[in-house]
Amino acid sequence: MDVLTGVIIGFFLWFVVRVVVGGIYTVNQNERAVKTSFGRAERLPGDKTTLDDPISSYLVDDERTRYVYPQVRVIPPGGPYLKMPWEKVYKVSVATTTVNMAVDYETPSANDNGTRLEAVTKDQLNTGLTGQIRYHVSENNMYAFVFAIKQPFVHVMGYFVSVLRQRIANFEAKPLPLGADAVAPQAGAPVIPGGEMIGVSINDLRKNLRDLNEYMDLECKSTAARYGLVLDASLITGIDPPAEVESALAAINTAHNQVSSDISLAQASADQKIEQSKRAVEIETLKAQAEVQPIKLLAEELSTLHKAGEAVLGAYLRNVRLRLYEKADAVYLEGRR
């Protein structure tokens, strides 16, 4: 009995330590958790997948067949929670993280130790890009982040860099028709037949940083369905040209600024003269209307009197003569011979 009692007491103590004490856990405010039972994550009812979630709307057709993950039950912050010995809890931080977009998780020394990302423009210039990206783990696709992707951060950074380099390599400024109202092309920008300007220089990239950031944000919306990571924003802050073309670009910018200033002054002077001409035309038009209006009114009045009869028109003319006689100092009448 003593041996049996010791075994029972030992099993009870193991159960208390292993299940009660070791099975209690909590989830912090910036964390979410996923629990597995015998290695299988707890699914949501109905065997739903990421294709049933709005995050999959950014996937193209061929990707919808490749990136299909089950939706698992996400444990929210709080506790204490209890798990059995055959269950395992995976805690994941969902806080927003900001990193340099040149960081390489596989090779930290790459890209100038993660400080400067290189890309080639369409005119074959090797540029250096600097900036940051913000990301956080997607609660709607925890399965992909925890179980499906071995190194999700590496995949996301690789996807971001490949999309960015592809965009830089194919970037073209918006074509501008050189019509009557078109703005003069930038110095150094090529002009193709038909009057359209296509810019592929670093200056064009710098001027369109906002459009470039918006393009990256749009293209990276599918990362939540792909890898379980949401890219909140990308902020490309600098595009540095090679040292050998820096002085040339500075000269181009100076010339462009001077040309822009001259164009602005000329346009302002032309607008002022056009406005003055419009005012002069309006004044002369009003003067002509003021001179013509009394004549029109007199013609209408005489026409009305004539229709009323010759006696009425004669009486009107007599009254007009009498008023003129009253104002005149002297009257000369032609005598009959």
C-alpha positions in Angstrom: 0.0 0.0 0.0 2.8 2.4 0.7 4.3 2.0 -2.8 0.9 2.4 -4.4 0.1 5.4 -2.3 3.5 7.0 -3.3 2.7 6.3 -7.0 -0.7 7.9 -6.7 0.7 10.9 -4.8 3.5 11.3 -7.3 1.1 11.1 -10.2 -1.2 13.7 -8.6 1.7 16.1 -8.0 2.9 15.6 -11.6 -0.6 16.3 -12.8 -0.9 19.4 -10.7 2.5 20.7 -11.9 2.2 19.7 -15.5 -1.4 20.5 -16.2 -2.6 23.0 -13.6 0.6 25.1 -13.1 2.3 24.4 -16.5 -1.0 24.6 -18.4 -2.0 28.1 -17.3 -0.9 30.9 -19.6 -1.8 34.5 -20.5 -1.7 36.6 -23.7 -0.3 40.1 -23.5 -2.1 43.1 -25.1 0.3 43.2 -28.1 0.1 39.5 -28.7 -2.2 37.0 -30.2 -2.0 33.2 -29.7 -2.8 30.0 -31.7 -3.3 26.7 -30.0 -2.6 23.3 -31.5 -3.9 19.9 -30.4 -1.6 17.0 -31.3 0.2 19.4 -33.7 -3.0 20.5 -35.5 -4.1 24.1 -35.1 -7.7 24.7 -34.0 -9.8 25.7 -37.0 -12.8 28.0 -37.2 -16.2 26.2 -37.7 -17.0 25.4 -41.3 -13.5 24.8 -42.5 -13.1 28.3 -43.7 -10.0 29.4 -45.6 -8.3 32.7 -46.4 -10.3 32.7 -49.7 -13.4 33.4 -47.6 -11.7 36.5 -46.1 -11.5 39.9 -47.7 -7.7 39.8 -47.6 -7.7 37.4 -50.5 -9.3 40.0 -52.8 -5.9 41.4 -53.7 -4.6 38.1 -55.0 -4.7 37.4 -58.8 -6.3 34.3 -60.2 -3.3 32.1 -60.2 -2.3 33.1 -56.7 -5.7 32.2 -55.3 -4.9 28.5 -56.0 -1.5 28.7 -54.4 -2.1 30.8 -51.3 -5.0 28.9 -49.6 -4.6 28.6 -45.8 -7.1 27.5 -43.2 -8.5 30.1 -40.8 -7.6 29.2 -37.3 -9.0 30.3 -33.9 -7.0 33.3 -32.6 -6.8 33.6 -28.8 -7.2 37.3 -27.9 -5.3 39.1 -25.1 -6.2 38.2 -21.6 -6.2 35.1 -19.4 -5.5 33.0 -17.6 -6.1 30.3 -20.1 -5.7 26.6 -19.7 -4.1 24.1 -22.0 -3.7 20.3 -21.9 -0.3 18.5 -22.0 -1.0 17.5 -25.6 -1.7 21.1 -26.6 0.8 23.8 -27.5 0.4 27.5 -27.6 2.1 29.8 -30.2 2.3 33.4 -29.2 2.9 36.1 -31.8 3.4 39.8 -31.4 1.1 41.9 -33.5 2.7 45.2 -32.7 3.6 47.4 -35.7 7.3 47.2 -36.5 9.4 49.7 -38.5 12.5 48.6 -40.3 14.8 49.9 -42.9 13.7 48.7 -46.3 17.3 47.7 -47.1 17.5 45.2 -44.3 18.3 41.6 -45.4 17.5 39.1 -42.7 19.5 36.3 -44.4 22.6 38.4 -45.1 22.8 41.3 -42.6 25.9 42.7 -44.3 24.2 43.1 -47.7 22.9 46.5 -48.9 25.6 48.4 -47.1 24.8 46.7 -43.9 21.1 47.2 -44.4 21.2 51.0 -44.9 21.0 51.5 -48.7 19.1 49.5 -51.3 20.4 49.5 -54.9 18.2 49.5 -58.0 18.7 50.2 -61.7 16.6 52.7 -63.5 15.4 52.4 -67.1 18.3 54.6 -68.3 20.8 52.2 -66.8 21.7 54.3 -63.7 22.5 52.4 -60.5 20.7 54.3 -57.8 20.6 54.0 -54.0 17.3 54.0 -52.3 16.7 54.7 -48.6 13.5 54.5 -46.6 11.4 52.5 -44.2 8.5 50.1 -44.1 6.0 49.4 -41.4 4.4 46.0 -41.0 2.5 43.8 -38.5 1.2 40.3 -38.3 -2.3 39.7 -39.8 -4.8 38.2 -37.3 -6.8 37.0 -40.3 -4.0 34.8 -41.6 -2.1 33.6 -38.5 -1.8 30.1 -40.0 0.5 31.3 -42.8 2.7 33.3 -40.5 3.1 30.6 -37.8 2.9 27.3 -39.7 3.0 27.7 -43.5 5.9 30.1 -44.0 9.3 29.2 -42.5 10.7 32.8 -42.6 7.8 35.2 -43.3 9.9 38.3 -42.7 12.4 37.2 -45.3 9.6 36.4 -47.8 8.0 39.8 -47.3 11.2 41.8 -47.6 12.2 39.8 -50.7 8.8 40.5 -52.3 8.9 44.2 -51.4 12.4 44.6 -52.8 11.6 42.7 -56.0 8.4 44.8 -56.6 10.3 48.1 -55.9 13.2 47.2 -58.2 10.8 46.2 -61.0 9.0 49.5 -60.6 12.2 51.5 -60.7 13.4 49.6 -63.7 10.2 50.3 -65.7 9.3 53.7 -64.4 8.3 56.4 -66.9 7.1 59.9 -66.3 3.5 60.5 -67.4 3.4 61.5 -71.1 2.5 65.1 -71.7 1.0 66.2 -75.0 2.9 69.3 -76.3 -0.1 71.3 -77.3 -1.0 75.0 -76.9 -1.6 74.6 -73.1 1.3 72.2 -72.4 4.1 73.0 -70.1 7.6 73.0 -71.5 9.5 69.7 -71.0 12.0 69.3 -68.3 15.7 69.9 -69.3 17.3 66.6 -70.2 14.0 64.7 -70.7 13.7 62.9 -74.0 10.9 63.7 -76.4 9.5 61.1 -78.8 7.8 61.8 -82.1 4.2 62.9 -81.7 5.0 65.5 -79.1 5.0 63.3 -76.0 7.7 63.5 -73.3 8.9 60.4 -71.5 11.2 60.9 -68.5 13.2 58.1 -67.0 15.8 60.1 -65.2 16.4 60.1 -61.4 14.9 63.6 -61.3 11.6 62.2 -62.5 11.8 59.5 -59.8 12.5 62.1 -57.1 9.5 64.2 -58.3 7.2 61.2 -58.2 8.2 59.8 -54.8 4.6 60.1 -53.6 3.3 58.1 -56.5 6.0 55.5 -56.0 5.1 55.1 -52.4 1.4 54.8 -53.2 2.2 52.2 -55.9 4.2 50.1 -53.4 1.4 50.3 -50.8 -1.1 49.1 -53.4 1.1 46.3 -54.8 1.9 45.0 -51.3 -1.7 44.6 -50.1 -1.6 41.0 -51.1 1.2 40.1 -48.5 -1.5 39.5 -45.8 -2.9 36.7 -47.9 0.5 35.5 -49.0 2.6 35.5 -45.9 0.4 36.6 -43.0 2.1 40.0 -42.7 0.4 43.3 -43.4 2.5 46.2 -44.8 1.0 49.2 -43.2 3.0 51.7 -45.3 6.2 52.2 -47.3 8.1 55.4 -47.1 10.8 55.9 -49.7 12.6 59.0 -48.5 15.7 59.3 -50.8 16.9 58.3 -54.2 20.7 58.9 -54.5 22.4 58.9 -58.0 25.9 57.6 -58.6 28.6 60.0 -57.7 29.7 60.5 -61.3 26.4 61.9 -62.3 25.5 63.9 -59.2 27.1 67.1 -60.6 25.3 66.6 -63.9 22.0 66.2 -62.2 22.7 69.3 -60.1 23.3 71.3 -63.3 20.2 69.9 -64.8 18.1 70.9 -61.8 19.6 74.4 -61.8 18.8 74.9 -65.5 15.4 73.4 -65.0 14.7 75.8 -62.1 15.8 78.8 -64.1 13.7 77.7 -67.1 10.7 77.2 -64.8 11.2 80.6 -63.3 11.4 82.3 -66.7 8.3 80.4 -67.9 6.4 81.4 -64.8 7.3 85.1 -65.2 6.4 85.0 -68.9 3.1 83.3 -68.2 2.3 85.8 -65.5 3.0 88.7 -67.8 0.9 87.2 -70.6 -2.0 86.5 -68.2 -1.8 90.1 -67.0 -1.9 91.5 -70.5 -4.7 89.1 -71.5 -6.7 90.3 -68.4 -6.1 93.9 -69.3 -7.2 93.3 -72.9 -10.4 91.7 -71.6 -11.1 94.6 -69.4 -10.5 97.1 -72.2 -12.9 95.2 -74.5 -15.6 95.1 -71.8 -15.2 98.9 -71.2 -15.4 99.8 -74.9 -18.4 97.4 -75.3 -20.2 99.1 -72.5 -19.5 102.6 -74.0 -20.8 101.5 -77.4 -24.0 100.1 -75.7 -24.5 103.3 -73.8 -24.3 105.3 -77.0 -26.5 103.0 -79.0 -29.2 102.4 -76.4 -30.7 106.0 -76.5 -30.9 105.9 -80.3 -32.7 102.5 -80.2 -35.2 103.9 -77.7 -35.8 107.0 -79.8 -36.4 104.9 -82.9 -38.9 102.7 -81.0 -40.7 105.8 -79.7 -40.9 107.4 -83.2 -42.1 104.1 -84.7 -44.9 103.9 -82.1 -45.9 107.6 -82.8 -45.9 107.0 -86.5 -48.2 104.0 -86.1 -50.6 106.2 -84.0 -51.1 108.6 -86.9 -49.4 111.6 -88.7 -51.2 114.1 -86.4 -49.7 112.5 -83.3 -46.2 112.5 -84.8 -46.6 116.1 -85.9 -47.6 117.1 -82.4 -44.6 115.3 -81.0 -42.3 117.1 -83.4 -43.9 120.5 -82.5 -43.4 119.9 -78.8 -39.8 118.9 -79.4 -39.2 122.2 -81.4 -40.8 124.2 -78.6 -38.5 122.7 -76.0 -35.6 123.5 -78.2 -36.7 127.0 -78.7 -36.9 127.5 -75.0 -33.3 126.5 -74.6 -32.0 128.5 -77.6 -30.7 132.1 -77.2 -31.5 132.9 -80.8 -33.4 131.3 -83.6 -32.7 131.8 -87.3 -35.5 131.0 -89.7 -35.1 130.7 -93.5 -37.2 133.1 -95.3 -39.2 132.4 -98.5 -38.3 134.1 -101.7 
